[in-house]
């Protein structure tokens, strides 16, 4: 590992996140939702356990979206023409994002709805 620059993996990883933010509309939507959820959590004074849960599901959704984007780009690179199996691969990856987003919404409902009822 001599001659290998330290921190270069971090710069590549950060670059990947920046590219996803620039290119992927769904990732932008998830980031916007993250900002709203964090703001709501601050206003509603979430407990430590609630913050841990929210951060975990946010991370899960963002990671799944990044992996989905990478899979879609890879399939487009390998198989630029329309192919039925390529569509199935992309659909399955998108399904993974849908499942994680649905879980995140359910967790959000379970955490935020009782707090909103107490507020009003």
Secondary structure per residue as TSV (DSSP state, phi and psi in degrees):
chain	resnum	aa	ss	phi	psi
A	1	X	-	360.0	12.9
A	2	X	T	-67.4	143.0
A	3	X	T	84.3	-7.0
A	4	X	-	-80.4	130.5
A	5	X	-	-74.5	132.5
A	6	X	T	-75.0	141.8
A	7	X	T	84.6	-4.3
A	8	X	H	-66.9	-34.1
A	9	X	H	-62.6	-38.4
A	10	X	H	-64.2	-41.4
A	11	X	H	-66.4	-37.3
A	12	X	H	-65.1	-42.7
A	13	X	H	-63.7	-45.6
A	14	X	H	-61.4	-41.7
A	15	X	H	-60.1	-39.4
A	16	X	H	-62.9	-40.6
A	17	X	H	-65.8	-42.9
A	18	X	H	-62.6	-43.9
A	19	X	H	-62.1	-41.4
A	20	X	H	-62.6	-40.9
A	21	X	H	-62.9	-38.1
A	22	X	H	-72.8	-39.8
A	23	X	H	-103.0	-28.0
A	24	X	-	-105.2	107.4
A	25	X	H	-59.2	-42.5
A	26	X	H	-63.5	-36.8
A	27	X	H	-65.4	-39.8
A	28	X	H	-61.1	-41.8
A	29	X	H	-63.1	-42.8
A	30	X	H	-64.7	-37.2
A	31	X	H	-66.5	-42.4
A	32	X	H	-61.8	-43.4
A	33	X	H	-62.1	-39.0
A	34	X	H	-59.5	-45.7
A	35	X	H	-60.8	-44.1
A	36	X	H	-64.4	-43.3
A	37	X	H	-65.4	-42.2
A	38	X	H	-64.2	-42.4
A	39	X	H	-61.7	-44.4
A	40	X	H	-62.5	-39.6
A	41	X	H	-63.0	-37.7
A	42	X	H	-67.3	-46.9
A	43	X	H	-63.1	-39.6
A	44	X	T	-90.6	4.6
A	45	X	T	53.4	63.3
A	46	X	-	-62.3	149.8
A	47	X	-	-76.7	169.7
A	48	X	H	-59.1	-45.7
A	49	X	H	-63.2	-39.8
A	50	X	H	-64.4	-42.0
A	51	X	H	-62.3	-44.0
A	52	X	H	-58.8	-45.3
A	53	X	H	-63.3	-46.8
A	54	X	H	-62.1	-45.2
A	55	X	H	-63.2	-40.6
A	56	X	H	-62.9	-44.8
A	57	X	H	-72.4	-34.0
A	58	X	H	-62.1	-47.7
A	59	X	H	-59.3	-42.2
A	60	X	H	-61.3	-44.8
A	61	X	H	-64.5	-46.2
A	62	X	H	-64.4	-42.6
A	63	X	H	-63.6	-44.2
A	64	X	H	-63.1	-39.7
A	65	X	H	-65.6	-40.3
A	66	X	H	-63.8	-43.6
A	67	X	H	-64.3	-43.1
A	68	X	H	-58.8	-45.1
A	69	X	H	-61.8	-41.9
A	70	X	H	-64.1	-42.1
A	71	X	H	-62.7	-45.8
A	72	X	H	-60.8	-43.9
A	73	X	H	-65.0	-39.6
A	74	X	H	-64.7	-44.5
A	75	X	H	-62.6	-43.1
A	76	X	H	-62.1	-34.7
A	77	X	H	-72.1	-45.8
A	78	X	H	-74.1	-41.0
A	79	X	-	-131.5	74.6
A	80	X	-	-64.1	-30.0
A	81	X	S	-78.1	155.2
A	82	X	-	-67.6	129.6
A	83	X	-	-140.2	135.2
A	84	X	H	-57.2	-39.6
A	85	X	H	-70.6	-35.1
A	86	X	H	-63.0	-39.0
A	87	X	H	-63.1	-42.7
A	88	X	H	-61.6	-44.1
A	89	X	H	-59.8	-47.0
A	90	X	H	-64.3	-40.8
A	91	X	H	-64.0	-40.5
A	92	X	H	-64.7	-43.2
A	93	X	H	-63.2	-41.3
A	94	X	H	-65.7	-35.7
A	95	X	H	-61.8	-36.6
A	96	X	H	-62.2	-39.3
A	97	X	H	-66.2	-42.7
A	98	X	H	-59.8	-43.6
A	99	X	H	-62.9	-46.9
A	100	X	H	-66.2	-37.8
A	101	X	H	-66.0	-39.9
A	102	X	H	-63.8	-42.7
A	103	X	H	-61.5	-42.3
A	104	X	H	-62.2	-40.9
A	105	X	H	-64.0	-43.2
A	106	X	H	-62.4	-44.9
A	107	X	H	-60.9	-44.3
A	108	X	H	-59.5	-42.9
A	109	X	H	-62.1	-46.0
A	110	X	H	-63.2	-31.9
A	111	X	H	-87.5	-44.4
A	112	X	H	-86.8	-34.0
A	113	X	H	-60.5	-48.7
A	114	X	H	-59.3	-37.0
A	115	X	H	-67.8	-38.3
A	116	X	H	-67.3	-37.8
A	117	X	H	-62.4	-40.4
A	118	X	H	-69.0	-29.3
A	119	X	H	-70.1	-35.3
A	120	X	-	-107.6	360.0
